[in-house]
Amino acid sequence: MGNKKSKKENDGADEEEPGDLSRKVYDAELKRLHGELVQLQEWVVHKGVKVCVVFEGRDGAGKGGVIKAITERVSPRVFRVVALPAPNDRERTQMYMQRYVQHLPAAGEIVMFDRSWYNRAGVERVMGFCQRPQVERFLKVVPALEKSFIDSGIVLIKYWLEVSPEEQTRRLESRIDDDRKVWKLSPMDLKSYSRWYDYSRARDAMFEATDRPFAPWFVVHTDDKRRGRLNLITHLLGQVPYEPLRREKVELPKRQKRGDYQEPDYPYRLVKQVY
């Protein structure tokens, strides 16, 4: 794994150093994997499979980037991303899992949680948004809940994206003066950043309580974003036993003749060609 601390940006167009995966190789492999993801999509729809993928990790670990890499060439009606905000007043009075359960996949869907019910074991625990007994109760009951998801036919896949403290620092610092990224750096991120080892303890307790044979945690090293994305997508494709479906050859039909149609003399409000 290349853990070079080069100056990298969020979309993978990195300034390369020796040992980094080249952009040419990355693009070629990602294109190939996108083709596989499309085949997975077609198979999931055809077979009515239900897939739920959980993405967890520290701020700056690359959850959004890998989800974007997965979804950029597939249908959003099949690959559905769930990134819930903080609970509102009504949701805070509900059973904790209630607002997550409603987003679980139906037949022919792949739902990806950009953070999930494991907020209770992570940020809520570390930042004091819930009490210790609530965390302990969550960790005790969540394996049984996940077993019920699986027993209902859901394929559940859980990923933890692991980033080093040095790389997390570099990525968060890169957001400060970058207008494209500054929205990602919230006051909560700054508070969380200072509590690295509290998050480490929370992660360790979460793994110990919820890493089960029927719902294991898979850890992906993401200091090298390109390698991390390719490794995760490759692993994801291996978790669902899909098969390519036979496709009919596509041919465009002949376009109808103009006939008596005439372009209208209409004052279109054309967008100014600035570029």
C-alpha positions as CSV (number, residue, x, y, z in Angstrom):
1,M,0.0,0.0,0.0
2,G,1.4,3.4,-0.9
3,N,1.0,5.8,2.0
4,K,2.8,8.7,0.4
5,K,1.9,12.1,1.9
6,S,1.6,13.8,-1.5
7,K,-0.7,16.8,-1.9
8,K,-3.9,15.1,-3.0
9,E,-7.3,16.4,-3.8
10,N,-10.7,14.9,-3.3
11,D,-11.5,13.7,-6.8
12,G,-8.4,11.6,-7.2
13,A,-6.5,13.9,-9.6
14,D,-3.4,13.8,-7.4
15,E,0.0,15.3,-7.6
16,E,1.9,12.1,-7.9
17,E,5.0,10.9,-6.1
18,P,7.1,7.7,-6.7
19,G,5.0,4.7,-5.5
20,D,1.6,6.4,-6.1
21,L,-0.8,4.6,-8.4
22,S,-0.7,6.6,-11.7
23,R,-3.8,8.4,-12.9
24,K,-3.7,6.4,-16.1
25,V,-3.8,3.1,-14.3
26,Y,-6.4,4.3,-11.9
27,D,-8.7,5.5,-14.6
28,A,-8.3,2.3,-16.6
29,E,-9.1,0.1,-13.6
30,L,-12.0,2.2,-12.5
31,K,-13.5,2.1,-16.0
32,R,-13.3,-1.7,-15.9
33,L,-14.8,-1.8,-12.4
34,H,-17.6,0.5,-13.5
35,G,-18.5,-2.0,-16.2
36,E,-18.7,-4.7,-13.5
37,L,-20.9,-2.5,-11.3
38,V,-23.3,-2.0,-14.2
39,Q,-23.5,-5.8,-14.5
40,L,-24.1,-6.1,-10.8
41,Q,-26.9,-3.5,-11.1
42,E,-28.6,-5.4,-13.9
43,W,-28.4,-8.6,-12.0
44,V,-29.7,-7.1,-8.7
45,V,-32.7,-5.6,-10.5
46,H,-33.4,-8.9,-12.5
47,K,-33.2,-11.1,-9.4
48,G,-34.8,-8.7,-7.0
49,V,-31.8,-8.8,-4.6
50,K,-31.6,-6.4,-1.7
51,V,-28.1,-5.0,-0.9
52,C,-27.2,-2.7,2.0
53,V,-23.6,-1.3,2.2
54,V,-22.5,0.6,5.3
55,F,-19.6,3.1,5.1
56,E,-18.0,4.2,8.4
57,G,-14.7,5.9,9.3
58,R,-13.2,9.0,10.7
59,D,-13.7,12.5,9.1
60,G,-11.5,12.6,6.1
61,A,-11.2,8.9,5.6
62,G,-12.7,9.1,2.1
63,K,-16.3,7.8,2.5
64,G,-17.8,10.4,0.1
65,G,-15.1,9.8,-2.5
66,V,-15.5,6.1,-2.7
67,I,-19.3,6.4,-2.8
68,K,-18.9,8.8,-5.6
69,A,-16.6,6.5,-7.5
70,I,-19.1,3.7,-7.1
71,T,-22.2,5.6,-8.2
72,E,-20.9,7.9,-11.0
73,R,-21.8,5.3,-13.8
74,V,-24.8,3.5,-12.4
75,S,-28.5,4.4,-11.9
76,P,-29.4,6.4,-8.8
77,R,-32.7,4.5,-8.8
78,V,-30.8,1.3,-8.1
79,F,-27.8,2.6,-6.2
80,R,-29.4,4.8,-3.6
81,V,-27.2,6.9,-1.2
82,V,-28.4,7.6,2.3
83,A,-26.6,10.4,4.2
84,L,-28.9,11.4,7.1
85,P,-28.5,14.7,8.9
86,A,-28.7,15.1,12.7
87,P,-32.0,13.8,14.0
88,N,-34.8,16.4,14.3
89,D,-36.9,16.9,17.4
90,R,-39.4,14.3,16.4
91,E,-36.8,11.7,15.4
92,R,-35.1,12.1,18.8
93,T,-38.3,10.7,20.4
94,Q,-38.4,7.7,18.2
95,M,-36.8,4.3,18.7
96,Y,-33.1,4.9,17.7
97,M,-33.1,2.6,14.7
98,Q,-36.4,3.8,13.4
99,R,-35.1,6.5,11.0
100,Y,-32.5,4.1,9.5
101,V,-34.8,1.1,9.0
102,Q,-37.1,3.0,6.7
103,H,-34.2,3.5,4.2
104,L,-33.2,-0.2,4.0
105,P,-33.4,-1.6,0.5
106,A,-36.4,-3.1,-1.2
107,A,-36.0,-5.7,-4.0
108,G,-33.7,-4.5,-6.8
109,E,-32.0,-1.9,-4.7
110,I,-28.5,-1.3,-3.5
111,V,-28.6,1.2,-0.6
112,M,-25.3,2.8,0.6
113,F,-25.2,4.5,4.0
114,D,-22.7,7.3,4.2
115,R,-22.5,6.9,8.0
116,S,-25.2,4.8,9.5
117,W,-26.8,3.6,12.8
118,Y,-23.2,3.2,14.0
119,N,-23.3,6.9,14.7
120,R,-24.4,5.8,18.2
121,A,-21.2,3.8,18.7
122,G,-19.0,6.6,17.2
123,V,-19.7,10.3,17.1
124,E,-22.6,10.2,19.6
125,R,-20.5,8.3,22.1
126,V,-17.4,10.4,21.7
127,M,-19.1,13.8,21.6
128,G,-21.5,13.0,24.4
129,F,-24.7,13.1,22.5
130,C,-26.0,10.0,24.3
131,Q,-25.4,8.4,27.6
132,R,-23.0,5.4,28.2
133,P,-25.9,3.0,29.0
134,Q,-27.5,3.9,25.6
135,V,-24.2,3.0,23.8
136,E,-23.9,-0.2,25.7
137,R,-27.5,-1.2,24.9
138,F,-27.0,-0.3,21.3
139,L,-23.8,-2.5,21.0
140,K,-25.6,-5.3,22.7
141,V,-28.7,-5.4,20.5
142,V,-27.4,-4.3,17.1
143,P,-26.0,-7.8,16.1
144,A,-29.5,-9.3,16.6
145,L,-31.0,-6.4,14.6
146,E,-28.5,-6.9,11.7
147,K,-29.3,-10.7,11.9
148,S,-32.9,-9.8,11.3
149,F,-32.0,-7.7,8.3
150,I,-30.1,-10.6,6.8
151,D,-32.8,-13.1,7.6
152,S,-35.2,-10.9,5.7
153,G,-33.0,-11.4,2.6
154,I,-30.8,-8.3,2.8
155,V,-27.1,-8.7,1.8
156,L,-25.4,-6.6,4.5
157,I,-21.8,-5.4,3.9
158,K,-20.0,-3.1,6.4
159,Y,-16.8,-1.1,5.6
160,W,-14.6,0.8,7.9
161,L,-12.3,3.2,6.1
162,E,-9.0,3.5,8.0
163,V,-6.9,6.7,7.6
164,S,-3.7,7.6,9.5
165,P,-3.6,10.6,11.8
166,E,-1.1,12.3,9.5
167,E,-3.2,11.9,6.4
168,Q,-6.3,12.9,8.2
169,T,-4.6,16.1,9.3
170,R,-3.4,16.8,5.7
171,R,-6.9,16.3,4.3
172,L,-8.7,18.4,6.9
173,E,-6.1,21.2,6.5
174,S,-6.6,21.1,2.7
175,R,-10.3,22.0,3.2
176,I,-9.6,25.3,5.1
177,D,-8.7,27.5,2.1
178,D,-10.4,25.5,-0.7
179,D,-13.8,26.9,-1.7
180,R,-14.7,23.4,-3.1
181,K,-14.2,21.7,0.2
182,V,-14.7,24.2,3.0
183,W,-18.3,23.1,3.4
184,K,-17.0,19.7,4.6
185,L,-15.2,21.3,7.6
186,S,-17.9,21.8,10.2
187,P,-17.4,22.9,13.9
188,M,-18.2,19.3,14.8
189,D,-15.4,18.1,12.6
190,L,-12.9,20.4,14.5
191,K,-14.1,19.1,17.8
192,S,-13.9,15.5,16.6
193,Y,-10.4,16.0,15.2
194,S,-9.0,16.7,18.7
195,R,-10.3,13.3,20.0
196,W,-8.4,10.8,17.9
197,Y,-7.9,8.3,20.6
198,D,-11.4,8.6,22.0
199,Y,-12.6,7.6,18.5
200,S,-10.0,4.8,18.4
201,R,-11.5,3.4,21.7
202,A,-15.0,3.7,20.3
203,R,-14.0,1.9,17.1
204,D,-12.4,-0.9,19.0
205,A,-15.4,-1.4,21.2
206,M,-17.7,-1.3,18.1
207,F,-15.6,-3.9,16.3
208,E,-15.5,-6.2,19.4
209,A,-19.3,-6.1,19.9
210,T,-20.6,-6.1,16.3
211,D,-18.0,-7.9,14.1
212,R,-19.9,-11.2,13.7
213,P,-19.5,-14.0,11.1
214,F,-22.9,-13.1,9.6
215,A,-22.2,-9.3,9.5
216,P,-18.4,-8.8,9.6
217,W,-16.5,-5.5,9.4
218,F,-14.2,-5.1,6.5
219,V,-11.3,-2.6,6.9
220,V,-10.0,-0.6,4.0
221,H,-6.8,1.4,4.2
222,T,-7.4,4.7,2.4
223,D,-4.3,6.9,2.9
224,D,-3.9,6.3,-0.8
225,K,-7.3,7.2,-2.1
226,R,-7.0,5.6,-5.5
227,R,-5.9,2.3,-4.2
228,G,-8.4,2.4,-1.4
229,R,-11.3,3.0,-3.8
230,L,-10.2,0.3,-6.3
231,N,-9.7,-2.2,-3.5
232,L,-13.0,-1.5,-1.9
233,I,-15.0,-1.7,-5.1
234,T,-13.2,-4.9,-6.1
235,H,-14.1,-6.4,-2.7
236,L,-17.7,-5.2,-2.9
237,L,-18.2,-6.9,-6.3
238,G,-16.9,-10.1,-4.7
239,Q,-19.6,-10.0,-1.9
240,V,-22.5,-10.4,-4.2
241,P,-22.5,-13.5,-6.5
242,Y,-23.9,-11.7,-9.6
243,E,-23.7,-13.0,-13.1
244,P,-23.7,-11.0,-16.3
245,L,-27.1,-11.0,-18.0
246,R,-27.5,-11.6,-21.7
247,R,-28.1,-8.2,-23.5
248,E,-29.9,-7.8,-26.7
249,K,-28.0,-5.9,-29.3
250,V,-29.0,-2.2,-29.3
251,E,-29.7,-0.4,-32.5
252,L,-31.1,3.1,-32.8
253,P,-34.4,3.2,-34.7
254,K,-34.8,5.5,-37.7
255,R,-35.8,9.0,-36.9
256,Q,-39.1,10.1,-38.3
257,K,-39.2,12.5,-41.3
258,R,-39.7,16.2,-40.8
259,G,-43.0,16.3,-42.7
260,D,-44.6,19.7,-42.4
261,Y,-42.9,20.6,-39.1
262,Q,-41.3,24.1,-39.0
263,E,-39.1,25.5,-36.3
264,P,-41.1,28.1,-34.4
265,D,-40.1,31.8,-34.5
266,Y,-39.9,31.8,-30.7
267,P,-37.8,34.3,-28.6
268,Y,-35.8,31.6,-26.7
269,R,-34.0,32.9,-23.7
270,L,-30.6,31.5,-24.6
271,V,-27.9,31.1,-22.0
272,K,-25.0,33.4,-22.7
273,Q,-22.0,31.5,-24.0
274,V,-19.4,32.6,-21.5
275,Y,-17.1,29.8,-22.4
